């Protein structure tokens, strides 16, 4: 039944174009994340500078998140996405110029330029996320929403496998300028495919309300829905404390003794695990008790982070990252399905913006936390601390999140 439904879903031309947009923009960003992290650490040799990448992206994304959700509910979602993709393309072009050896810049000024363009990309991504989330229900019928959300997440994870690995390899063989040319080409392709997405993307009629009241309504909906709040909180704190992505340049360079190619493999490993787990979820029967499964997989994620920190073998480290990604992939699908199925259509933009504040920006703030903790505690102890905090959060959820544990999805 699930396989037949998937075949029907992929006959939808606009949905395929939407997934292609998702694929190419994510490929570009994942390649960019690898080479910018490596370049910054090469310029500064400072763990805290890696954490500042996350902060430079999180501050603008958080600042615009609620307004971006409001805008997605009252404006043409596709038009917003097109403008955001243009902004992201220009930001990447700025990073290309900032890292180019053709420009004679001081190291300090080059680093500041990199942070500036990351800040600009954070603004664009803050507006892009709620519009993208709100677009899917306009492309597929409600009965296909859960499966469409799974394929959307799987596409992201697939790109997150190929992007870092290819970015590290291209950087290692041909340098940063050639890598950025690939990135700019991928982002241009995402613009092309988004232009091919067809449908009615005009907003539903909305009551005349003050902006502040509409924003409060979105926040109130999330905070009074115990299932959504529990799922977002669990993921927020696990990503905030348990993430290790920002520190991978240090592990690759100083602990596991590999180069940018190895960094690309380390970055790709979690996403490879997520692609496999998401692919299986996409064709297997629906998880009937998603809340209980969510708690278990986040617990496993915390264990994997501690094991990764203690590993001194490159391939064993890759394995633990792969396993953490497989567990995180299950978590992402469950949370995405909870949001899609429990959110009214007229509030999707605002609820997505709250989700962005919880989860999207927690990745960047988690990167800042990782860099700060590594600076204060050391790289390996900081990862062990983060994994231990994740286990503590799971224990609290197991004790308090009754509504989440009782949630059922029917086939």
Secondary structure, 3 states (H helix, E strand, C coil): CHHHHHHHHCCCHHHHHHHHHHHHHHHHHHHHHHHHHHHHHHHHCCHHHHHHHHHHHHHHHHHHHHHHHHHHHHCCHHHHHHHHHHHHHHHHHHHHHHHCCCCCCCHHHHHHHHHHHHHHHHHHHHHHHHHHHHHHHHHCCHHHHHHHHHHHHHHHHHHHHHHHHHHHHHHHHHCHHHHHHHHHHHHHHHHHHHHCCCCCCCCCCCCCCCHHHHHHHHHHHHHHCHHHHHHHHHHHHHHHHHCCHHHHHHHHHHHCCCCHHHHHHHHHHHHHHHHHHHHHHHHCCCCCCHHHHHHHHHHHHHHHHHHHHHCCCHHHHHHHHHHHHHHHHHHHHHHHHHHHHHCCHHHHHHHHHHHHHHHHHHHHHHHHHHHHHHHHHCHHHHHHHHHHHHHHHHHHHHHHCHHHHHCCCCC
